[in-house]
Amino acid sequence: MTVFKIPESILVVIYTPALDVLLIKRADAPDFWQSVTGSKDAMDETYEQAARREVFEETGLDCRAGSTLEANLHDWGLANIYEIYPQWRHRYAPGVFFNTEHLFGLEIPADVPVRLSPREHTHYQWLPYAQAADRCFSPSNAEACLMLPRLALTKAAS
């Protein structure tokens, strides 16, 4: 039985107080830099649960319940609907062409170590948010990086 990806995903922009953004390079696509992304594993998994799980799986950073970074994950209340790139459509059920992506931010101290999942990513780098936006392959990821100063400020005020 083929298990297809759910066309509902998360994007988590991980950043420092200085607004440096963590980008990770995909193992399956040359020069494809991005923030943490991933689909829900089950229809009843919440976007927040998916975000916490994907951050841990892809970077080793723990913002799951009970962790020191738990309160640092923020749902930005934004979503993008985009067409799934043709090279990845086979992962979805036939006739599925669009994905809904929910945006989160995770502020971490600058000195927290990153541990990549080598199955998914080969390198990481920290860049100032505008440079990170320029480096992102995905337009929605680039836009999220550019919104970081406003979204981080909004989070700090709440």
URCORKA-V868133 format. One record per backbone hydrogen bond with DSSP energy under -0.5 kcal/mol. CO is the residue of the C=O (numbers start at 1). NH is the residue of the N-H. If there is no record, write none. Layout:
co=CO nh=NH
co=CO nh=NH
//
This chain:
co=2 nh=4
co=5 nh=93
co=6 nh=8
co=7 nh=100
co=8 nh=40
co=9 nh=102
co=10 nh=38
co=11 nh=13
co=11 nh=104
co=12 nh=14
co=12 nh=36
co=13 nh=106
co=14 nh=22
co=15 nh=108
co=16 nh=19
co=19 nh=129
co=20 nh=16
co=21 nh=23
co=21 nh=127
co=23 nh=125
co=24 nh=26
co=24 nh=34
co=25 nh=122
co=25 nh=123
co=29 nh=32
co=31 nh=33
co=32 nh=26
co=33 nh=137
co=34 nh=24
co=36 nh=12
co=38 nh=10
co=40 nh=6
co=42 nh=45
co=46 nh=50
co=47 nh=51
co=48 nh=52
co=49 nh=53
co=50 nh=54
co=51 nh=55
co=52 nh=56
co=53 nh=57
co=54 nh=58
co=55 nh=59
co=55 nh=60
co=55 nh=61
co=56 nh=60
co=58 nh=117
co=59 nh=115
co=61 nh=63
co=62 nh=69
co=64 nh=67
co=67 nh=70
co=69 nh=72
co=70 nh=73
co=72 nh=107
co=74 nh=76
co=74 nh=105
co=78 nh=103
co=80 nh=82
co=80 nh=101
co=82 nh=99
co=85 nh=88
co=85 nh=89
co=86 nh=89
co=88 nh=91
co=89 nh=92
co=91 nh=5
co=93 nh=96
co=95 nh=97
co=97 nh=84
co=99 nh=82
co=99 nh=101
co=100 nh=9
co=101 nh=80
co=102 nh=11
co=103 nh=76
co=103 nh=78
co=104 nh=13
co=105 nh=74
co=106 nh=15
co=109 nh=112
co=116 nh=118
co=117 nh=120
co=117 nh=121
co=120 nh=27
co=123 nh=25
co=125 nh=23
co=127 nh=21
co=128 nh=131
co=128 nh=132
co=129 nh=133
co=130 nh=134
co=131 nh=135
co=132 nh=136
co=135 nh=33
co=138 nh=142
co=139 nh=143
co=140 nh=144
co=141 nh=145
co=142 nh=146
co=143 nh=147
co=144 nh=148
co=145 nh=148
co=147 nh=150
co=147 nh=151
co=148 nh=152
co=149 nh=153
co=150 nh=154
co=151 nh=155
co=152 nh=156
co=153 nh=157
co=154 nh=158
co=155 nh=158
//
